[in-house]
Amino acid sequence: MSRLVVVSNRVAIPGESLPGGLAVALQAALGERGGVWFGWSGKTVRGDSGDVHEQQHGGIRYVTIDLNRADVDDYYNGFSNRTLWPLLHFRLDLVDYDRATREGYRRVNALFADTLAPQLREDDIVWIHDYHLIPLAALLRERGVTCRIGFFLHVPLPSADLLMAMPDHARLFSTLYAYDLLGFQTSRDNDRFRTYVRLYGGGRIVDDSLIEAADGRRIRTAAFPISIDTPHIARQAAAAGGKSALRNLHNSLERRMLAIGVDRLDYSKGLPERFQAFGRYLERHPEQKGSLTYLQIAPVSRGEVNEYQHLRNQLEQIAGHINGRHAAPDWTPLRYVNRNIPHAMLTGYYRMARIGLVTPLRDGMNLVAKEYVAAQDPGDPGVLILSLLAGAALEMKEALLVNPHDVDGVADAIATAAAMPLAERKERWQAMMARLLEYDIHAWRRGYLQALESA
């Protein structure tokens, strides 16, 4: 079995809290094969970038490099998060077109390539993750690396016309032709990339799974929708019921139903629209007023970026307006929390909630939707309200699917979910849960790696 080398922006170092199911899946894959996990250490240092740190645990080598402030600003805060992130989430109005950060992005990817290339073997399988590292395979090929290299994009891919709108787009996106397998979250994303190749990328479509670059190189593309560790989430949610924080939340609701949203504080998540929809629900359905409390957990991310500061201020204003208009002395309709909650606690909150609100404006997949379903009590499951514009909507058709921009539609979906009979809730939940048990995070990574080995 070939050695696996995983490359990502950040590395889940042993002893640190794992950021989610993806880290669990990648560590399982590395543990089966033996291998290396390579990426940025997360440290910002003075002086030059490139100091290498290495540790070994459970047959896996963890190799990380430090970056200096200029590289972090250009590569991570700059081009990755101010240019690529809004572009890939269909937000041309927020794209930063600064050429300097683009060169910094390429500089850091070249540093990754310089550090990684000497460590690779001819029979390795290299799996590179996400938009931070799009050109890495091309840079490794320039340094003589010939082993199989795959790429997985965790975020959505916009239409070909939006990709083309980025200046010098071909220079970046043509580097994807250096991979052997390109994996996307959904068939929609895969189709959009193939359209870009045909219209603007200088390549051609060979068949349903192959594209061909101008130089004749053929690349396989496919959808691999990411999933979760379903049994683990279910067990964790059931076990959380005895925690004092869960009991306190339950008691504070005073027999009211709970609706929950859990999102990183980001403009792609549609939080202002969701808050407005909840306010509209209170206005449109007075017969349910006072029966439901909405808890939104939104930890701050990228707090130094102006757009995120503005978003936080906007949400605080909307929440204040809703509570000021609708609250009673014994009831606060909207509870808005800006801090991280331990994951084991979150799954307990999911299980307690009659309604899960997952309404991003765009999302590659959205694992909160899947975790919400996995966390439910089989005897009394809640209802998932899910954006049509999240990748998960293609798999979770039994959810109440909504357009997140349609405030009245989301408001009515909240009312429908709150009044849904137990039999219908069970029927919808059982269909989604069966799918999540069959296709979990481990099935996802096995499917991708098998496709890469046969590419």
C-alpha positions in Angstrom: 0.0 0.0 0.0 1.4 3.4 -1.0 2.3 5.9 1.7 -0.2 8.7 2.0 0.9 12.4 2.3 -1.8 14.8 3.3 -1.2 18.5 2.7 -3.5 21.2 4.1 -3.3 24.8 5.3 -3.3 23.7 8.9 -2.4 20.4 10.5 -4.2 18.7 13.4 -1.2 18.2 15.7 -1.6 15.4 18.3 -2.6 16.8 21.6 -4.5 19.7 20.1 -8.3 19.6 19.9 -9.3 18.2 16.6 -11.2 20.8 14.5 -13.8 18.3 13.3 -14.6 15.1 11.5 -12.3 15.9 8.6 -9.2 15.7 10.9 -10.5 12.4 12.3 -10.9 10.9 8.8 -7.5 12.1 7.6 -5.8 10.7 10.7 -7.6 7.4 10.2 -6.4 7.3 6.6 -2.8 8.1 7.6 -2.9 5.6 10.4 -3.9 2.8 8.0 -1.2 3.5 5.5 1.5 5.3 7.5 2.3 8.7 6.2 2.9 12.4 6.5 0.6 15.4 7.3 2.2 18.6 6.1 1.1 22.2 6.4 1.5 25.6 8.1 2.1 25.4 11.9 -0.3 28.3 12.5 2.6 30.3 14.0 3.5 33.8 12.9 7.2 34.4 13.4 9.7 37.2 13.0 12.4 36.9 10.4 12.1 34.5 7.5 9.4 31.9 6.9 10.3 28.3 6.5 11.4 26.9 9.9 10.3 23.2 9.9 8.9 21.3 12.9 8.4 17.6 13.0 6.9 15.1 15.4 5.8 11.5 15.1 2.7 9.9 16.7 1.0 6.6 15.9 3.0 6.0 12.8 2.2 9.4 11.4 4.8 12.2 10.8 3.5 15.7 11.4 5.6 18.2 9.5 4.8 21.9 9.8 6.5 25.2 8.7 6.3 28.6 10.3 5.3 31.8 8.3 6.3 35.4 9.0 3.8 38.2 9.2 4.2 39.3 5.6 3.5 35.8 4.3 0.5 35.3 6.6 -0.9 38.7 5.5 -0.5 38.0 1.8 -1.1 34.3 1.6 -3.7 33.7 4.3 -5.4 36.9 5.3 -4.9 38.4 1.9 -5.4 36.2 -1.3 -6.9 33.2 0.4 -9.5 35.0 2.5 -10.0 38.3 0.8 -9.8 37.2 -2.8 -10.5 33.5 -3.2 -13.0 33.0 -0.4 -15.5 35.7 -1.7 -14.9 34.7 -5.3 -15.6 31.0 -4.6 -18.7 32.0 -2.6 -20.2 34.0 -5.5 -19.4 37.4 -4.0 -17.6 39.4 -6.7 -18.6 42.6 -4.8 -16.2 41.6 -1.9 -13.2 40.3 -3.9 -10.0 42.1 -3.2 -8.0 42.5 -6.5 -4.7 43.4 -4.9 -1.9 41.9 -7.1 0.6 41.9 -4.2 -1.3 39.4 -2.2 -1.5 37.1 -5.2 2.3 37.0 -5.4 2.4 36.3 -1.7 0.0 33.4 -2.2 2.2 31.9 -4.9 5.4 32.6 -2.8 4.0 30.6 0.2 2.8 27.8 -2.1 6.4 27.7 -3.6 7.8 27.5 0.0 5.5 24.5 0.7 6.7 22.9 -2.6 10.3 23.5 -1.8 9.9 22.0 1.7 7.8 19.0 0.7 9.3 17.9 -2.7 12.5 16.4 -1.2 10.5 14.3 1.2 8.3 12.6 -1.4 8.7 9.2 -2.8 7.8 8.1 -6.3 5.0 5.7 -5.1 3.5 8.2 -2.6 -0.2 9.2 -2.8 -0.4 13.0 -2.2 -3.8 14.5 -1.2 -3.9 18.3 -1.1 -6.8 20.1 0.5 -8.7 23.3 -0.4 -8.3 26.7 -1.9 -5.3 27.8 0.0 -3.1 25.4 -2.0 -4.6 25.4 -5.6 -1.2 25.8 -7.4 0.8 23.4 -5.2 0.7 20.3 -7.5 2.0 22.4 -10.4 4.9 23.7 -8.3 5.7 20.1 -7.1 5.7 19.0 -10.7 8.2 21.8 -11.6 10.4 20.3 -8.9 10.4 16.8 -10.4 7.6 15.2 -8.4 5.9 12.4 -10.4 3.7 10.6 -7.9 0.0 10.7 -7.9 -1.5 13.9 -6.6 -5.1 14.6 -5.8 -7.0 17.8 -4.8 -10.2 18.3 -2.9 -12.0 21.6 -2.8 -14.0 21.9 0.4 -15.8 25.2 -0.6 -18.3 25.7 -3.5 -17.1 26.5 -7.0 -19.0 29.4 -8.8 -20.0 29.6 -12.4 -17.4 29.9 -15.1 -18.3 33.5 -15.7 -17.5 34.4 -12.1 -14.2 32.5 -12.2 -13.3 34.3 -15.4 -13.9 37.7 -13.8 -10.8 37.3 -11.6 -7.9 39.0 -13.4 -5.3 36.6 -14.8 -7.7 33.7 -13.8 -6.0 31.2 -16.2 -2.7 31.6 -14.5 -4.2 30.2 -11.2 -6.9 27.8 -12.4 -4.8 26.2 -15.1 -2.5 24.9 -12.3 -5.3 22.5 -11.4 -4.3 20.5 -14.6 -1.2 19.3 -12.7 -3.4 17.0 -10.5 -4.5 13.5 -11.3 -7.8 13.8 -9.6 -9.9 16.9 -8.8 -12.6 16.3 -6.2 -15.6 18.6 -5.6 -18.3 18.6 -3.0 -21.2 18.3 -5.4 -22.0 17.4 -9.0 -22.9 21.1 -9.5 -19.4 22.2 -8.5 -17.9 19.5 -10.8 -20.1 20.6 -13.7 -19.2 24.3 -13.2 -15.5 23.5 -13.3 -15.8 21.5 -16.5 -17.7 24.4 -18.1 -14.9 26.7 -17.1 -12.4 24.3 -18.7 -14.4 24.3 -21.9 -15.1 28.0 -22.1 -12.1 29.8 -20.6 -9.6 27.2 -19.4 -8.1 26.2 -22.8 -9.1 22.5 -22.3 -11.7 20.1 -23.5 -14.2 17.6 -22.1 -13.3 14.0 -22.9 -16.1 12.2 -21.2 -18.2 12.3 -18.0 -15.1 12.0 -15.8 -12.2 13.2 -17.8 -11.0 16.6 -19.0 -7.9 17.3 -21.2 -5.6 20.2 -20.9 -4.2 22.0 -23.9 -0.9 20.0 -23.6 -2.9 16.7 -23.8 -2.6 15.9 -20.1 -5.8 14.2 -18.8 -7.3 14.8 -15.4 -10.1 13.0 -13.7 -12.8 15.0 -12.0 -15.7 13.9 -9.8 -18.0 14.8 -6.9 -17.2 13.4 -3.4 -19.6 14.9 -0.9 -18.0 15.1 2.4 -19.8 13.6 5.4 -19.5 13.1 9.2 -18.6 10.4 11.7 -22.3 9.6 12.1 -22.2 7.0 14.9 -19.8 9.1 17.0 -22.0 12.2 16.7 -25.1 10.2 17.7 -23.3 8.7 20.8 -21.8 12.1 21.8 -25.2 13.8 21.6 -26.9 11.1 23.6 -24.2 11.3 26.3 -24.3 15.1 26.6 -27.8 15.0 28.1 -26.4 14.6 31.6 -24.2 17.7 31.5 -25.1 20.6 33.8 -24.9 23.1 30.9 -27.6 21.1 29.0 -29.8 20.9 32.0 -29.4 24.7 32.6 -30.4 25.4 29.0 -33.4 23.1 29.2 -34.6 24.7 32.4 -34.1 28.2 31.0 -36.5 27.4 28.1 -39.4 26.8 30.5 -41.0 24.2 28.3 -40.6 26.2 25.1 -39.2 24.6 21.9 -35.7 25.5 20.9 -34.5 26.4 17.4 -30.7 26.4 16.9 -28.2 27.8 14.4 -24.5 27.2 14.7 -22.2 29.0 12.2 -18.8 30.6 12.0 -19.4 34.4 11.9 -19.1 34.7 8.1 -21.0 36.6 5.4 -21.5 33.4 3.5 -23.7 32.0 6.2 -26.7 34.2 5.7 -27.1 35.2 9.3 -28.7 38.7 8.8 -31.2 37.1 6.5 -31.9 34.3 9.0 -32.3 36.8 11.9 -34.8 38.8 9.7 -36.6 35.6 8.8 -37.0 34.8 12.5 -38.4 38.2 13.2 -40.8 37.8 10.3 -41.9 34.4 11.7 -42.9 36.2 15.0 -44.9 38.7 13.0 -46.5 36.2 10.5 -47.4 33.5 13.0 -48.7 35.2 16.2 -50.4 32.0 17.2 -46.9 30.5 17.9 -45.5 33.6 19.5 -43.8 32.7 22.9 -43.6 29.0 22.1 -40.1 29.0 20.5 -36.7 30.4 21.5 -34.0 30.8 18.8 -30.4 30.2 19.9 -27.7 31.4 17.5 -24.1 30.4 18.2 -21.7 32.3 15.9 -18.0 32.4 17.1 -16.1 35.3 15.7 -13.7 34.5 12.8 -11.3 36.7 10.9 -12.2 39.5 13.3 -9.5 41.8 11.9 -11.3 42.0 8.5 -13.6 45.0 8.1 -16.4 42.9 6.5 -16.6 40.7 9.5 -16.6 43.6 12.0 -19.5 45.1 10.0 -21.3 41.8 10.0 -21.0 41.4 13.8 -22.4 44.9 14.3 -25.2 44.3 11.9 -26.3 41.1 13.7 -26.2 42.8 17.1 -28.5 45.5 15.8 -31.0 43.1 14.3 -31.0 40.9 17.4 -31.6 43.9 19.6 -34.4 45.1 17.4 -36.2 41.7 17.4 -35.9 41.3 21.2 -36.9 44.8 21.8 -40.0 44.4 19.8 -41.1 40.9 20.7 -39.6 40.0 24.1 -41.7 39.5 27.2 -40.5 39.8 30.9 -40.1 36.0 31.0 -39.0 35.3 27.4 -36.1 36.5 25.1 -37.0 35.3 21.6 -33.4 35.4 20.1 -30.3 34.5 22.1 -27.1 35.4 20.3 -23.8 34.0 21.5 -20.4 35.0 20.0 -18.2 32.4 21.6 -17.0 28.9 20.9 -18.9 26.0 22.5 -17.2 22.6 23.0 -18.3 20.3 20.3 -19.5 17.6 22.7 -21.8 20.3 24.2 -23.0 21.5 20.7 -24.2 18.0 19.8 -26.3 18.0 23.0 -27.8 21.3 22.0 -28.6 19.9 18.6 -30.4 17.0 20.2 -32.4 19.3 22.4 -33.5 21.6 19.5 -36.8 21.0 17.8 -35.6 23.0 14.8 -32.1 23.2 13.2 -31.6 26.3 11.1 -29.0 25.9 8.4 -29.5 28.6 5.8 -26.2 29.7 4.3 -26.2 31.9 1.2 -23.6 29.5 -0.2 -21.9 26.5 1.2 -19.7 23.8 -0.2 -21.5 21.2 2.0 -22.3 22.3 5.5 -21.6 19.6 8.0 -23.7 21.3 10.8 -26.8 20.1 8.8 -25.5 16.5 8.9 -24.5 16.7 12.6 -27.9 18.1 13.5 -29.6 15.1 12.0 -27.1 12.6 13.5 -27.6 14.1 17.0 -31.4 13.7 17.1 -33.3 11.5 19.5 -34.8 8.7 17.3 -38.0 8.7 19.4 -38.5 12.5 19.1 -36.4 14.0 16.3 -36.3 17.6 15.3 -36.7 19.2 11.9 -33.9 20.5 9.7 -34.5 23.7 7.8 -31.8 23.7 5.1 -30.8 26.2 2.4 -31.1 25.1 -1.2 -27.7 26.7 -1.8 -25.8 24.4 0.6 -24.2 21.4 -0.9 -26.0 19.2 1.7 -29.3 20.0 0.1 -28.6 17.6 -2.8 -28.4 14.7 -0.3 -30.9 15.8 2.4 -34.1 16.3 0.4 -36.2 15.3 3.4 -35.3 18.5 5.1 -37.5 21.6 4.7 -35.6 23.2 1.8 -35.7 27.0 1.6 -34.2 29.9 -0.4 -32.2 31.8 2.3 -33.0 35.1 0.6 -36.7 34.5 0.8 -37.4 35.9 4.3 -41.1 35.0 4.2 -40.4 31.5 3.0 -37.9 30.8 5.8 -40.4 32.3 8.3 -43.1 30.0 7.1 -40.7 27.0 7.2 -40.0 27.8 10.9 -43.7 27.7 11.6 -44.2 24.5 9.7 -41.3 22.8 11.6 -42.6 24.0 14.9 -46.0 22.4 14.3 -44.9 19.3 12.4 -46.5 16.1 13.8 -44.2 13.4 15.4 -44.9 10.8 12.7 -43.8 13.2 9.9 -40.7 14.3 11.9 -39.7 10.6 12.3 -40.2 9.8 8.7 -38.1 12.6 7.4 -35.4 12.0 10.0 -35.1 8.2 9.4 -34.5 8.7 5.7 -31.7 11.3 6.3 -30.2 9.3 9.1 -30.1 6.1 7.0 -28.1 7.9 4.3 -25.7 9.4 6.9 -25.0 5.9 8.4 -24.4 4.4 5.0 -22.2 7.2 3.7 -20.1 8.6 6.6 -16.8 10.4 6.7 -14.8 7.2 6.4 -16.8 6.1 3.3 -16.0 9.5 1.9 -12.2 9.3 2.3 -12.1 5.7 1.2 -14.0 6.6 -2.0 -11.7 9.5 -2.8 -8.5 7.6 -2.2 -9.7 4.6 -4.3 -10.5 7.0 -7.1 -7.1 8.7 -6.8 -5.2 5.4 -6.9 -7.0 4.3 -10.0 -6.8 7.7 -11.7 
